[in-house]
Amino acid sequence: MNKAKAFLFDLDGVIVDTAVFHYQAWRRMANSLGFDISEHFNESLKGVSRMDSLNLILAQGGVTLSEEQKLALATQKNEWYLELVSQMTPGDILPGVTDFFVQVKAAGLKTALGSVSKNAKLILERIGMLDDFDAIIDGTKIERGKPDPEVFLKGAEELGLQPADCVVFEDAVAGIEAARRAGMRTVGIGTPEILTEADLVVPDLRGLAVNEAIELPFKV
């Protein structure tokens, strides 16, 4: 197994956790339409694009709208979400991330962000991590969301590397599938019961040694 030359990171649930902001904004939107969504339901929206999330929520509430109405709602939701995101600080970086990135840079590895979020750069700016990535692939650069491998394949391409040279860090099932379809090794952030297809699963980046990820074998 060749050693990894680059680490590709999802944003939500790996670097920061903006899921709570997404939930608050989507819930506000659902409430404005006369129904509610639970935190449990919100879990199913992880890694799913904005319009696909909207369609799932509308189906949950039994609401049918025109494409024009949907676009207006998605825009409104994003404005509510951005109000919350704009208040983020470096204090919102998840445990272990800062130390892990110090090790990653010391090891001479390249880094890329692979996120379906169109607000990824804004978030990285707010938490002071914009300069920590050699490449940023976000929702503005891709046509297909996860589990399509496009976001990670573009990351490898921008870094000038082959998929086999890359290890992806993901917290969502759709993200792990996208990375596997791209031919990359995967570190799941979460629980092994949910991220069953990941090559390695850790609760967060606190206990992970960079060398362990560099030499990570594909799960048999």
N, C-alpha and C positions, 0 to 999 in steps of 0.2 A: 504493500500500500504506500503510495507516494505521500509525503508529508504535505500538509496544507500550506499554501502560500498566501491565502487570503481568508478573512472572515467576513461573511455577509450577515447583517443584522436586520431583523424586522424592528419596527419602532415601538408600536403599542404592545405593552406586556413584556417587552424585553429591555428597552432602554428607559422608557417611562410608562406610566399606566394612565392613558387618557380615556380608558373604557368608561370610567365613571362620568366623564364629561359627555361622551357620546350618549350614554344612557340618559343623563339628565336632559340633554337636548332632544333626543328622540322621544322621550317620555312626555316632554312639554308639547311636542308636536302631536303625539297620539292623544293627549288630553284635550288639545284644541279641536280634535275631531270627534271627541266624545267617548273615547275608550282609554284603557291603560295598558301598559306593558310591564312585565315583571323583570327583575334582575336576571332571573333564570332564563327567560326568553332572550334577553339582551346578550347572553353568552353565545347564543347561536348566530349572532351577527358579527362575531370576531373574525377579522380578516376578510369580511365581505364588503364589496364596493358600496358606495353611498346609494346609488339607484337600486341596486339589488336589495339592500337593507330596507329601503323605503317600501319596495314591493312586498317584502316579507311582512313588514309591520302592517301595511294596509290590508293584506290578506288575513292577518291575525285579528284585525278589527272589523273585517267584513266590509271594508270601504272600497268603492270603485271610483277612480278619478281619471280624468283625461291626462294625456302626456303633459300638456301645458300646466295643468294643476299640480302634477307630480313634480315638475321642474321647479315651480314656485315654492312648493313645500320643502324640497331638498335644499334649495337656496336659503330659505328661512331657517331650517334646522342648522345649516352650516354657520350662519351668522350667530345663532345662539351658542353653538359649540365654540366658535372663535372668541366670543366674549369671555368664555371660561378659560380657554387655552392662553389667551393673551395675559392672563394673570400668573402663568407658570414661571417658576424660577429654577435655578440649579438644584434647589432642595427637592424638586420633584423627580430627580433622577433616581431610578430604582437601586436598592442596596447591591453593592458589589460591582456596579458598572464602571465607576470611575477608576477603581483599582485595577480592574480587569483590562481596561483600555491602556493603562500605564504599562502593564505586562505585554500587551499586544504590540504596542509601539516599540518596546524594548527588544522584542523578538524579531522586529523588522518585517512584520506582516502587513499586508495591505488590507484596507477596510472599505466596505461599501454598505450603504443603507439600501434595503430592499423593502419598500413600503408602498401599499396601495393608496395611502393618504396623500391628498393633494396639499395638505397643510404641513407636510413633514419638515420643510425648511424653516417655516415659522416656529415650529416646536423646537427644533434643534437650536435655533437662534435664541429663543427664550431661556433654554436650559444651558446655553453656553457650549454646545457641542458641535456647532456647524463645521468647525475646522478639524474635527476628529475623524472625518471620513474622506477617503481618496476619491470616492464616487458616490453620488446620491441619485438613486433611481426611485422616483415617487410616482404618484398617480398622474402627474402631468406628462410623464415620459412613456407611459404604457397604455396599451389599448385593451388588454385583458387582465382581469384581476386573478388572484389566487383562487383555486389551485392550478391555474395555468402557470407554467414555469417562466413566462416572459420576463417578469421583474428580476428574477435571479440570473437568467441567461444574459440579460442586458448589463447586470452588475459585473459579471465575469468579463464580458466583452469590453466594458469601459476600463476595467483594470488590466486588460490585455492578457487574461489568463483563461485556461481551460476549466470547464465545470469540475473536473476531477481534482483541481487545485484548491477548490473552495469548500469551506464548511459554513453552513447556514445556521443561525440562531433564531429560533421561532417559538412562539407560545401557542399558535393555533394549528389545529388539525389540517386546515386548508393550506397553511404555509408550509407545513412539513411535507405534504403531498406535492406542492409546487416545487420544493427543493429536490425531492426524490425524482420527480419527473425531469428535472434539469440535470440529473446525474451528479448531484452534490451530496456530501455527507451532512448529517443533521444533528444539532444539539437542541433538544426540546426543553423549554423553560416552563416548568409546571409539574404535572404528575404523570407517572408511567401508565396509569390506568386510562388516561385520556389520550396521551401522545404515544400511542402504541407503536407507531411506525418509525419513530425517531431512533437514531443509532445510539444516542445517549440522552438520558433525561436528568435534569437537575432542577431543584426548586427555584434557584436564582443563580446569579454569577458569583456569589460570595465564595463558594467552596471549590470553584473550578480552576484547575491549573491550566494555563495556556498550552503547555506541552501535551497535556492529555487530549485537548481538542485538536492540536496540530497532527497528532498521530492516530486520530480516531479512525477505526476500521468501519467499513460498511457493515450494518447488521445483517447477519446471515438469515 
